[in-house]
Amino acid sequence: MKKFLVALTAMVFTLSATAQEAENYIQVNGLSEIEVVPNQIYLSIVLDESDTKGRQAIESQRREMVTLLKKIGIDTDKSLSIEDMSSNYFKRGNSLSKASYQLLLSSSEQVVKVYDSLATIGISDINIVRVSHSDIEQFKSQCRKEAMINAKKVATELAEAIGQSVGSCIYIYDANRDVTHTYHNDRIVMRAMAKATNETTTIEEEPIEFKKIKLSYSVNAKFLINE
């Protein structure tokens, strides 16, 4: 019986000491945000016979499109590709009546040139489907690290306010999220439509900038407190 009581007392003491030690920490959130200017802009370009007078063949439209894109400095061999042949190609007899392409650009200036150039040959079904950056994974890693650095900074400031200091990190919860915005610039679309329909309205020329990609991370951490 005495052995049992001694063991029970020792266990209670251990649990009590553990509880006191567990309370000797500070728990904080670390936040970080990075905004990145996109350098990968994906356009969807649809060629459709019904959009042209005289039922211009799709292949003829494609050749004109490629010629114009090369003229404004686009490397079509690397940047232009066919989008999903099985679902975006519709056959009428032995010829195609509609075809969809994807074009990868690197700047807003290129986007404007593409819209304006293709509008001159009646191609106006152009959409910005998504934007990204060639080094997006590196930016994500940087954002995560900064969130953790900020967590320790907050913990240090709070501890110093009561005359203490932070020790080792004993817990990290990476509650991260990243948001990549798909951005559609209505001014570019309006300009292309105006030229395609021969409208006389003059749209004021001004630099076009895409909305930046925002990466946002949140980290929850616990640090030991030194008396």
Solvent accessible surface area in square Angstrom, and as a share of the most:
residue,aa,sasa,rsa
1,M,175,0.78
2,K,166,0.70
3,K,177,0.75
4,F,126,0.52
5,L,88,0.44
6,V,103,0.59
7,A,60,0.46
8,L,74,0.37
9,T,92,0.54
10,A,56,0.44
11,M,105,0.47
12,V,84,0.48
13,F,149,0.62
14,T,79,0.46
15,L,113,0.56
16,S,51,0.33
17,A,45,0.35
18,T,76,0.44
19,A,51,0.40
20,Q,125,0.56
21,E,117,0.52
22,A,53,0.41
23,E,137,0.61
24,N,54,0.28
25,Y,69,0.26
26,I,26,0.13
27,Q,92,0.41
28,V,11,0.06
29,N,88,0.45
30,G,1,0.01
31,L,111,0.55
32,S,8,0.05
33,E,108,0.48
34,I,22,0.11
35,E,100,0.45
36,V,8,0.04
37,V,96,0.55
38,P,7,0.04
39,N,49,0.25
40,Q,44,0.19
41,I,1,0.01
42,Y,25,0.09
43,L,0,0.00
44,S,14,0.09
45,I,0,0.00
46,V,28,0.16
47,L,1,0.01
48,D,24,0.12
49,E,16,0.07
50,S,72,0.46
51,D,84,0.44
52,T,22,0.13
53,K,199,0.84
54,G,77,0.74
55,R,144,0.53
56,Q,49,0.22
57,A,51,0.40
58,I,7,0.03
59,E,80,0.36
60,S,31,0.20
61,Q,5,0.02
62,R,74,0.27
63,R,131,0.48
64,E,69,0.31
65,M,0,0.00
66,V,24,0.14
67,T,86,0.50
68,L,36,0.18
69,L,0,0.00
70,K,115,0.49
71,K,162,0.68
72,I,45,0.23
73,G,59,0.57
74,I,8,0.04
75,D,71,0.37
76,T,11,0.06
77,D,130,0.67
78,K,172,0.73
79,S,24,0.15
80,L,28,0.14
81,S,57,0.37
82,I,82,0.42
83,E,39,0.18
84,D,83,0.43
85,M,118,0.53
86,S,107,0.69
87,S,60,0.39
88,N,43,0.22
89,Y,39,0.15
90,F,108,0.45
91,K,165,0.70
92,R,131,0.48
93,G,70,0.67
94,N,166,0.85
95,S,61,0.40
96,L,53,0.26
97,S,11,0.07
98,K,69,0.29
99,A,0,0.00
100,S,7,0.04
101,Y,11,0.04
102,Q,49,0.22
103,L,0,0.00
104,L,59,0.29
105,L,4,0.02
106,S,62,0.40
107,S,34,0.22
108,S,14,0.09
109,E,110,0.49
110,Q,47,0.21
111,V,0,0.00
112,V,23,0.13
113,K,105,0.44
114,V,0,0.00
115,Y,2,0.01
116,D,27,0.14
117,S,18,0.12
118,L,0,0.00
119,A,4,0.03
120,T,97,0.57
121,I,41,0.21
122,G,29,0.27
123,I,5,0.03
124,S,45,0.29
125,D,59,0.30
126,I,5,0.03
127,N,70,0.36
128,I,3,0.01
129,V,58,0.34
130,R,113,0.41
131,V,3,0.01
132,S,17,0.11
133,H,27,0.12
134,S,69,0.45
135,D,59,0.31
136,I,29,0.15
137,E,113,0.51
138,Q,127,0.56
139,F,54,0.22
140,K,35,0.15
141,S,37,0.24
142,Q,81,0.36
143,C,0,0.00
144,R,93,0.34
145,K,128,0.54
146,E,62,0.28
147,A,0,0.00
148,M,49,0.22
149,I,116,0.59
150,N,52,0.27
151,A,0,0.00
152,K,104,0.44
153,K,122,0.52
154,V,57,0.33
155,A,0,0.00
156,T,41,0.24
157,E,94,0.42
158,L,93,0.46
159,A,1,0.01
160,E,108,0.48
161,A,85,0.66
162,I,120,0.61
163,G,66,0.63
164,Q,43,0.19
165,S,51,0.33
166,V,23,0.13
167,G,24,0.23
168,S,74,0.48
169,C,49,0.29
170,I,89,0.45
171,Y,95,0.36
172,I,100,0.51
173,Y,123,0.47
174,D,65,0.34
175,A,41,0.32
176,N,64,0.33
177,R,128,0.47
178,D,58,0.30
179,V,64,0.37
180,T,66,0.38
181,H,60,0.27
182,T,68,0.39
183,Y,63,0.24
184,H,100,0.45
185,N,12,0.06
186,D,97,0.50
187,R,80,0.29
188,I,2,0.01
189,V,47,0.27
190,M,105,0.47
191,R,12,0.05
192,A,2,0.01
193,M,104,0.46
194,A,11,0.09
195,K,101,0.43
196,A,33,0.26
197,T,85,0.50
198,N,129,0.66
199,E,102,0.46
200,T,133,0.77
201,T,98,0.57
202,T,122,0.71
203,I,32,0.16
204,E,123,0.55
205,E,129,0.58
206,E,76,0.34
207,P,120,0.75
208,I,14,0.07
209,E,140,0.63
210,F,20,0.08
211,K,109,0.46
212,K,93,0.40
213,I,0,0.00
214,K,71,0.30
215,L,0,0.00
216,S,9,0.06
217,Y,4,0.02
218,S,19,0.12
219,V,6,0.03
220,N,28,0.14
221,A,0,0.00
222,K,46,0.19
223,F,4,0.02
224,L,58,0.29
225,I,22,0.11
226,N,70,0.36
227,E,159,0.71
